[in-house]
Amino acid sequence: MCRGHFPASSRADQGVVTLRVVVQPSGSASRVSVERETPADEGFGQAARVCLRSARFTPALGVDGSPTTAAARVTIRFSR
């Protein structure tokens, strides 16, 4: 999903980031926050946020069947 977003300054060869994403009815992410980042301070959290902000999602559907705002947890794994 985030191919091409590996942080260039990272000394680590792998990273895992768990984020909370709020998806709008349009499928765009309005809020992306890092919940967990391993290893810390290697740039993986920021890279994952940038990636998800530019991604398009399938929005959740409300009880009436129309697209609605919803939050989701997403895990991104980075590898060189």
C-alpha positions as CSV (number, residue, x, y, z in Angstrom):
1,M,0.0,0.0,0.0
2,C,2.8,2.4,0.9
3,R,5.4,1.3,-1.6
4,G,7.8,4.2,-2.3
5,H,7.3,5.8,1.1
6,F,10.2,4.1,3.0
7,P,11.9,6.9,5.0
8,A,15.3,7.6,3.4
9,S,16.9,8.6,6.7
10,S,16.0,5.4,8.5
11,R,18.9,3.2,9.7
12,A,16.5,0.3,10.2
13,D,15.6,-2.2,7.4
14,Q,12.0,-2.7,8.6
15,G,9.3,-0.8,10.4
16,V,5.7,-1.3,11.5
17,V,3.2,1.5,12.2
18,T,-0.3,1.3,13.5
19,L,-2.4,4.3,12.7
20,R,-6.0,5.5,13.3
21,V,-7.6,6.9,10.2
22,V,-10.8,8.9,9.9
23,V,-12.3,8.2,6.5
24,Q,-14.8,10.7,5.0
25,P,-17.8,9.7,2.8
26,S,-15.7,10.8,-0.2
27,G,-13.1,8.1,0.6
28,S,-10.4,10.6,1.7
29,A,-8.6,10.4,5.0
30,S,-9.4,13.5,7.1
31,R,-7.3,12.6,10.1
32,V,-4.4,10.2,10.4
33,S,-2.7,9.7,13.8
34,V,0.1,7.4,14.7
35,E,-0.8,5.0,17.6
36,R,2.4,2.9,17.6
37,E,5.7,3.0,15.6
38,T,8.5,0.4,15.7
39,P,11.3,1.3,15.7
40,A,10.7,4.7,17.1
41,D,12.3,7.9,15.7
42,E,13.2,6.3,12.4
43,G,10.6,8.2,10.3
44,F,8.2,5.4,9.7
45,G,5.2,7.1,11.4
46,Q,5.5,10.2,9.3
47,A,6.0,8.2,6.1
48,A,2.9,6.2,6.9
49,R,0.9,9.3,7.6
50,V,1.9,10.9,4.3
51,C,1.0,7.7,2.5
52,L,-2.4,7.3,4.0
53,R,-3.3,11.0,3.5
54,S,-2.9,10.5,-0.2
55,A,-4.8,7.2,-0.3
56,R,-8.4,6.6,-1.3
57,F,-10.6,4.3,0.8
58,T,-13.9,2.7,0.4
59,P,-16.1,4.6,2.9
60,A,-18.3,2.9,5.5
61,L,-22.0,2.8,4.8
62,G,-24.6,4.2,7.3
63,V,-27.8,2.4,8.2
64,D,-29.5,4.0,5.3
65,G,-26.9,2.6,2.9
66,S,-25.2,6.0,2.1
67,P,-21.5,6.7,2.7
68,T,-20.6,8.0,6.1
69,T,-17.6,9.1,8.2
70,A,-15.9,6.3,10.1
71,A,-12.6,5.6,11.9
72,A,-10.4,2.6,11.2
73,R,-7.1,1.2,12.5
74,V,-4.5,0.5,9.8
75,T,-1.2,-1.3,10.2
76,I,1.6,-0.5,7.6
77,R,4.7,-2.7,7.4
78,F,7.8,-1.2,5.7
79,S,10.7,-3.2,4.4
80,R,13.7,-2.3,2.3
